Amino acid sequence: MGAEKVTSIDVAKRAGVSQSAVSRVFTPGASVSPKMAEKVLKAAEELGYRPNVLARSLITGRSRIIGLVVAYLENQFYPDALEKLSNALQAHGYHILVFMVSNDDASVDKVMDELLDYQVDGIITASVGMSNALTSRCSAAGVPVVLFNRGQDDDRLSQVTSDNFEGGRKIAEFLAAGGHRRIAHIAGWSGSSTGRDREAGFRQGLKEAGLELIASIDGMYTRETAAAATRQLSQNDVKPDAIFVGNDYMAFAVMDVLRFELKLDVPGDVSVVGYDDVPLASWPAYDLTTLRQPSNRMVEATVSTLLGWIEEGSKDVQKIKIEGPLMIRGSARVPEGWPDERL
């Protein structure tokens, strides 16, 4: 048998104070004298007492927990962003509760229902969409939602992304200036706003340079699909001299196939450009030229938007796009005189 759980009543008896006094000591911002706080904290330490945060949330209406819903963590961008979101929220006295989902409405709806049961103060979805019915339920429950790295055409939802369209356009300008004329695109998942916007910007940039894509294949944001797409491009009559890949996670697979299966030189035979600038991109094994997602600024904007709703009652819906720099490395031919934007 384990030891009985220590309660606030036990602490009150040990400290010689009322139970309400114990509650005030462990409630942030509550009025309590230094002498009272010292007595209660000493008694709590002696007994090994820890306050029940979830129980207190039923009284205060605030759990100080933020729900984070994420579809996958294989892409290095998301573990890094998750750590930054957690650190930023902890600095404001909040903690995150992480739920993994499949990127389909049924899975997302089920997880969101569970999050609402936990009485979370707000929700951040990382690369996950929201159904209309689910958005309405969150709104009715008074739980604000911010989409991180995903856009959605809904005036009720705030969202924070990099400027994906401008990023794609900038990559097209870079490749065109480097003299490439047979340019292909292995896109991100067409069901995501990020994938669609990056491709749209890329096509626009090529159009401005008087060029068109020789091929575009949906890479589904998976290594396996991106690798298969690379093999498919190598079998076409017109083979690419440059490939823009919708994120770094896929770009690594593309480079592996080009170099080790097809025995091509990168960038001598084919230039490769990615999107995200995950830590592995700068490793000598890949040395990937890529468009950096400004994750620090994206996290700051996400937390600011969410806490503005929770703590200040702001109801303004924010649609924030943050432009990132093109990180010039060794996987793509560099146009003469091209400015190095790396930070």
N, C-alpha and C positions, 0 to 999 in steps of 0.2 A: 504494500500500500504506500502511495506517495504521501508526502506531507500535505496537510490541508492548506488551501489557498489563503494567503493573508489578505484581509479586506481593509477598507478604509476605517471600519469600526474598530478593528484591532489597533490600527495606528492611532486613532483618536484616544483610545484607552491608555495606550502606552505614553502618549504625549500629554495626557490630561486635558484634552481640548474636545470640542464638539466635532461630530462628523462633518458638519458643514464647513468648519474651519479647515479640515483636511482637504475637502473639495476645493476650497478657494486657493489653497497653497499650490495645488496641482492644476489650476486653471490659468492659462496665460492671460495676463492683463488684469486679473482679479485683485481687489484691494485687500492687502494683508500686511500686518506689521512685520518688520524684520525679526523681532523676537519670536513671534508666533511661527514664522516660516522656519526659523532655526530649530525650534522644538519639534515641529512636524517632520522636517526632513531628517533630523537625527533619529527619530522613532522609526521612520520609514526605512532608513538604512539598516538599523538594527534588526528589523523584522524581515527585510528583503522584500518590501512592498513595491509594486509597480502599479500605477493607475491603469484602469481599463479604458483605453482611448475610445474604443468603439462604443462602449456603454455611455461614456460622457457625451459622445456625439449625438445620442438620442435626446439628451437634455439640451445641449447647446445648439443643435441643428447643424453643426460643423464638424466634419470628420478630419479635416486637414489632410485628406487623401485625394490624390488625383489619379484617375484611371487612365492607363496608357494601353491602347489597343494597337497591335502591330501584326502584320501579315507574315513576315519572314525575317530571319536574322542572318541568312547566308551571306547577303550583301554586307560588306564591312561598314558601309555607310550607316546602317541602322544601329548596330551595337555602339558605335561611337556617338551617334546622336542620342541614343538612350542614356548613356552615361552623362552626357552634357545636360540633358533635360532633368535627370535625377538630381544632379549637383545643383542646378539652378533653382529647382523647386525646394530642395532642402535648405538652401540659403534663405528662403522665405518662410521656412517652418512647415513645409509640406513634404509628403512622401508619395511615392508612386506605387500603384498596384498594377502589375503588368499582366496582360492577357494576350495569348497568341490566338490567331484566327486564320481560317482559310479565307481567301478573298472572294467570298460569295455572300449574298444577302442573308441567307439562313444562318450561317455561322456567325456573322457579325451581329445580327439581331439577338441571337442567343447570348453571346458574351455581353452585349450592352445591357440586356435585362439583368444579368448577374451583377454587373457593375452598379446599376441603379439600386439593387438590393443592398449593396455595401454602403449606401449613402455617401458616395463620393461627392466631393465639392465641384469637380469638373472632370472633363474627359478630353484627352488628346488622342487622335487617331493618326498613326504614322503609316502613310501610304495605304490607307483603307478608306473606302467610300462609305457613305451613309444613305440608307434608303429614305424615302420621303416619310414613311410611317415612323421609322425610328427617330428621325429628326424631330417629328411632332411629339413623340413620347418624351424625349429629352427636354424639349422646350416646355412641355406641360409640367414636368417635374422640377423645372427651374434649374436644370444642370447644364451649364454652358459647355459647348463642344468647339474645339479648334482642330482643324485638319492640318497636319504637318506633312509637308512634301506631297500634297495631293490637292488638286483643285476640284471644285464642284460647282455647277451652276445652280446655286440655291442661295437666295438672299438672306436666309436665316443663319447660315454657317460662316464663321470666320475661317480663313485659311492663310497659311504661310508657306510659300514655296520659293525656290530660286526662280529667276526669270528664265524659264526653260525655253521660251521662244527665242529670246535674244541670245541665249547660250548656243542654241542650234544654229542661228544665223551667223554668229561669230565664228563657229567652227567651219562653216561653209566658206566664209570669206578667207579664212586661214588656208584651207586646202586649195582653193582656187588660186590664191596668190602664190602658192608653192608650185604652181604649174601642173597640178593634177587635172586630168580631163575625163578619166574613167572612174567616177566616184560612186561607191555603193553605200548603202545604209543598212545596218542590222539594228532595227529599232527596238525600243522598249515595248512592253505589252501594250497593244492597241486599245485595251480596255481601261488604261490609266491615262489621266490627263497629262502626266509628265511625259509619257511616251509620245502621245499625240502632239503635244506642244513642241517638244524637241524636234520631231520630224518636220512639223510645219515650219518652224524657224529655219531649219536646215534647207528645206526646199526653197524657201524665200531667198535665203542667202545665195544659193546656187543660181536662182533665176536672175538675181541682180548682177551676177557675174557672167550671165549668158550661158549657163550650164544647166543640165538636167541629170537626175540620177539615172545610172544605168540599171540599177536594181534596188529594191527595198524589200527586206524580209523581216517579219515580226520575230524577234528573238525571245519574246515572252519573259524577259528578265531572268532566264536560266542559262547556265553554262552549257548544258547539253544541247539546247536548241540553237544557241549561238554557234557552237562548234559545228553542228550539222549545217547551219546556214553558210558558214565559211567554206565547207566542202562543196556545197551547192554552187556558190559563186565561182569556185575554181573550175567548175565544169562548164560554165557558160562560154559561148563563143567569144564574147567580149569580157575579158577579165579585168577586175578593178585594179587601179594603181593606188587607190586610197579607200579606206573604209572608216566611216564614222559609226561607232558602236554606242548604243543608247545608255550604257552605264559601264563603269570600270569592271564590275564583276563579270560581265559578258566579254569585255575587251580582253581580259586575261586569257579566256578560253580561245578567243579568235587568234591572239598572238601565238598561243601554244600550237594550234593547228597549222598556222602559216609557217612557223619556223621548224617544227619537229615532224609534222606529217607531210607537208607540201614542199619542205626544204627551200622556202623562200626567205629572202632577207627583209627584215623590217628595220629601217624604212627603205632600203635600197630598191626592193621590188614593190612593196606595198607599204604605204603609210597607214598607221592606225591611230585614231583619236578616240578617247573615251569621255565619260561624263561622271563626275562626283569628286574625284581626287581623294580616294580612300588611302589609308597609310601605305598599302602595298604598291600603289601606283608609283611611288618614289623609290622603291627598292631597285637596285641595279638589275635584277633579273628581268624586270619589265620596263622601267624607265619610261613610263607611259605619259605621253602628252594628253592632257585631259582638261575639261572645264570644271573648275572647282565649284562645288556647292558651298556657299558661305554658311556652314552649319552653325558656327558660333552666333552669327547675327540672326539666323533663322530661329535658333533656340531662344535667344533673347526676345525676339518679337513674339514668339509663341507664348512664352511665359508671361510677358507683359500684357498681351491681349487677354489671356485666360484670367489672370489675377485682377485685371481691370474690371472684368465682369463680376468676379467673386467678391472682391474686397471693396470696390468703388461703385458697384452697381451700374457700370457702363454697359449700355445695350447696343453700342455701335458695332456693326458687323465690319470686320476688317478683311480686305482682300490684299494681302501684302506679297509683293514679288521683289526679291533681292538679287541684284546682278552679281555674278561671280567672275573671277578672272580666268583666262586661259593659261594653264600651267605648261610652259614649253619644256619638253624633255626630249628624249632621243628616239621615240617611236614614230615620229613623223618628220618629213622634210620641212625645214624651216625656211620660209620665204626671206629673201635678202632684205635686210632692214626692218624686219618685223619686230615690233616692240615686245620685250619680255614682260609679261604682266604678273609674274609670280610674286607672291607677297613675302 
